[in-house]
C-alpha cells in the first residue's frame, strides 16, 4: 500500500544541455544529459526502485517477477516509458515505426509518443510533420536533401501539448524541454541530423533512410485533439490522450491548489510525474513529500490516495493494447 519511487536512468546526448543535471542533482562524466528516463522498464535503460519491498529491483524485474503490483498484466514488458528531454541543440529529424514494423524488424514495440512542453525559448519552433504529398515526392526530397521543402515547422510555447503517432516526422529543436510519454520502445529512425559531427567518433551519426521512408505516413495529417477538462475538489483535470485516439496509453494533466482525494479506478496502475510545484502524497496514512522532478508509480494495491499542495502532475496509465 505504498507508491513505487524510481531513480531515473540518464542518457547523455550530443544535443543535450545542463537543465536535467540541475533538476535531478546528478552529473554524468560526459556532461550534457539529454534524456532522463524517469519511469522506465525498457531493457535499454530500466529504472531502479528506491523504496519499499521491491527496493533494489529494476522496474523491468519487478514487472516480470511481481505482477500483482501491476494488476497481473498479460504482457511481460512494461508498456510505457516516461522521460524528460532537454534540447540544448536540435535533435535529429526522425520517425518511429508502428508495432507491426518494429516487431518484424527490431524485436521491439512501435513508438507512439506525446510531448508536454515544460519550457520553450521565445520564438521556438519544432518539426511536426512534412509537406510531401506522395511517397514519390517524399523520396525525391529526402534523396536530394530538400529539407526546406519537406520539413514542417510549428511554433511552440511553454504548456503546449503534442500527440505524435508512429509514422510522424518530428524533432525537438534548440531551447525546448519536454516530458515525453510513449510506448516503451527504443526504436528511432534518423532522417536528417543537420550534418553535424559526433565529437566522439569524428563522423556523422548513422541515418536510417530506408526504414524512415518505409514508415513515414504520407501525406501528413495532424491527429485530432480530444482534450477534455473537468474539476474535482481542488483539482482541474485535463484528459490529453485516451482511447480510441491512442490505444497505447491514457494521459492526464492535473493542476492542484489544495487537496484532491482520489480512487485509482479504471486503470491497473498510474504513472505520476510532478512537473511543477510541491506538496504531499498521502497513501494508507503515510505522507510522502513530492516536488518538481518526483516520479513514481501508484501500484494496483493502492486504491485510495490524496494529493495536497500546489502541484502540476502528468499522470499516465496503460491503454487497451
N, C-alpha and C positions, 0 to 999 in steps of 0.2 A: 504493500500500500504506500509506495513512495515513488517519486519521479526517478528516471534514469538520467543522470547528468553525464556529459561526454566531454572528453578532451579533444579539441579539433586536430585534424591532420592537415599540415601545412604543405603547400606546393609553391616553391619558388618559380617564377615565370619571367621570361625575357621582358615582358610588358608590365611587370608588377611594380608596386610602389612601397611606401612605408606606412600607409594608414593602418593596415591589418596588424603590423607589428605593435603599433601603439594601442590598438583596440584590444588585442588579446595578450599584451605584455609578453611578447615572445619574439625571439630573434633566431634567424637561421644563418648559418655561415655564409651562404650565398647572398643573403640580403634580398630585398625586394620580393616579399611574399606576394604572389599574385592571387592565390586561392587559399581559403581556409575552408576545408570540408568539415562543417560543424556538426552534421548528423549524417554519418556515412557508414554503411555496411558493405561497401564495394570492395572487392579483392584488391584493387589498386591503392586503396587508402582507407582501411576501416578505422573508425574512432575507438579509443579506449574508454570503457566505462569507469567512472571515478568514485562511485558511491554504491552502497547497498550490497545485497547478496551476490550481485553479478560483477562486483568491482574487480578489475584486472582483466576481465574478458574484453575482447573487441565486440563491437555491436554485431558483426558478422557471426562470431562464435555464439553469442547469446541468442541470436535469432534462430540459429540452427539447433542448438542444444537445449534451449528452454523456450519452446514455442508457446507455453502457457502465458508468458508475458505479452504475447502479440496476438492472442485470440486464436491460437492453433491455425496459422495460415497454411494455405495449400502449397505454396512455393517454398524453395529452400533459400532463395536470395532476398535479402531485404530490398523492398521495391523502390524506395525513394532515396534521394540524396539532396541535402541542403548545403549550400556553400555561399560564402561571401567572396566577391571578386572585386579587386581594386585595380582599375585600368589606369596606370600611370603613362601608358602609351597605347596605341591601337592594338587590339587583338587581331589575329588573323581573320580574314573573311572566311567563313566556314559554313558547313551544313552538317546535320546529323541524320542518320538513317532511321527508318521505322523499324518495328520489331522484326518483321519478316526478313528484311535485307540484313539486319545486324545478326540475326540468329544464324543465317546461312554463311555469311562472310566473315563475321567477327567473333562468333561464340559469345555474344553479349546481348543485352537488351538494346532496343532502339532508344532514342533520346528525344522526347518532347520535354520542353522546359519552359520556365517563366522567369521574368525579372521584375523585382520591385526595386525601384531606383532610390537608393539611400542618399546619394549625393551626386550632383551633376554641376559642373562648372557652367557659368553663364555662357549661353550660345552653343552649348554642347549638342552634338548630333550623334546618332548611332545608325548603323546599317541594318535595315529591316526589310528584306525582300529585294526584288530585282525588277528590271524593266523588259526583259526578253518576253516576246510573245509566243515563241515556239522553241522546240528543242534545237532546231537548226540554227536559229538566231542565238540561242544560249551558247551553243558550241562555237559558233563563229566569234562571238565577243570574248569568250574565255580564251580560245586558241590564239586570238590576235591581241589579247590583253587590252580590250576596250573597256576598261573598268569605269571610265567616266560615263559610258552609255549604260552599262549593266547595273551598277550598284544604286540602290535607292536609299537616300539619307532621310532620316526623320528627326525633327527637333526633340530634345528630351530635357526634362527638368526634374528636380527632386520631387519624389512622391508619385511619379508616373509608374504605370504597370504595363508590361508587355507579355503576351502569351505567344510562345514560339514553338509551334508544332514541328515535328520531324519533317524534313524536306524544305525548311525555310532558310534561305540565305540570311546570315546575320553576323554582326560583330559589334561588340562594345568598342568605344573609341576613348581616346585620352580624356581624363578628367571625370570619369564616371565610376561610381561604386554601386554595386547591386547586391541584393540577396537573391540567390537563384534557387528555385525549387524545381527538381527534374526527376525523370526516371533514373534509377540507379544504373548508369551506363558511363563508360569512359571512351566512347567512340566519337571521334571528331574527324571530319574530312576537311582539310585546309584547301581552300580555293585560291587564295592570294595572301601573301604575307608581307606586302609592302617592300619587297626586295631587300629586306634587312638581313644582316649577317649575325649569326649567333656567335657571340664572343668566345664561347667555349670551344666551338668546332671550327670557327673561321669560315663556315659555309652557310648558305641559306638553309632554312628549315625545310623539311620534306613537305611536298604538296601531294594531294590525293585527287588529281583531276578526274580520272575515270570514275572513281567511286562518287565524287561530288556530282558529276554530270548524270550518273545513274540515279541519284536520289533527290536532286533538286526538283521541286514542284514547279511546273510550267503550265500556264502563266501563274505568277504570284497573286494570291488573294489574301488580304488581311483577314484573320479569323474574327468572327463576330464576338463582341464582348457582351456577356450577360451578367454584369455586376449588379448585385442586389444588396440593399442596405436595410438593417433593422436596428432597433435599440432594445437592449435588455439591461435592466437595472442601470448601472452607471457606465455601461459599455455600448459603443457603436460598433456593430459587426458588419463588415463587408464580405460577401461571398465573391471572390475574384474568379475562381475557376471551379467548375463542378461538372460531373457527367450530365448530359451526353457530350458537352463540349470537349472534355478530356476524359477518357475512360481510365486514365492512369492515376490521377490524384484530385483531391479537393484542396482548395487553398482559401484561407480566410485572413483578413486583416482586422485586428481588434484594437480599438482605441479606448482606453480606460482612464477614467478620472474618478476614482472612488473604489467601489467593490463590485465584483462580478462572481456570483455563485453559479456553478455550472455542474451539469452531469455529462459525462462522456458517453452519450448515447449515439447510436447510429454509425460509429466508427470503432474498429477494434483497438486503436491506439491513436494518440495525437503526437505530432512532432511540433515543438514550440521553440521559437527564437524570439528573443527580446531585441527589437531594433531601435527602441527609443525609451528613455526614462528609466525609472527604477521603482521597485515595490516588493511585494511578497507573494509567494505561492503557498497556499495552505492545503495540505493533504493529510487526512487522518489525524488531525490535531497537531501536526508538525508544521513549523513555519520555516520556509526557505527564502532567503534574500535573493532577489534576482535583479539584474540590471542589463543595460546595453551590452550585448555580447554573450549573454547567458543562452545556452542551448540544451534542451532536454526532451525526453520522451515521457508522456503520461501513458504508462502501460495499461494492459487490459484490466488489471486488478483495481486500478484507481477509477472508481465510479463517480465519486463526488469530490469536488475541489473548489477553491476560490482563489481569485487574484485580487490583490489590493495595491493601490498606488496610482501613480500617473505613468502609464505604460502604453507603448505601441507594440503589439505582438504580431508575428506572422505564424499562423498555425496551419499545418497540412495534415492530411490523412490519406491512406491508400485508396485508390479508386476501385472500379469494378473489374479491372483487367489484370 
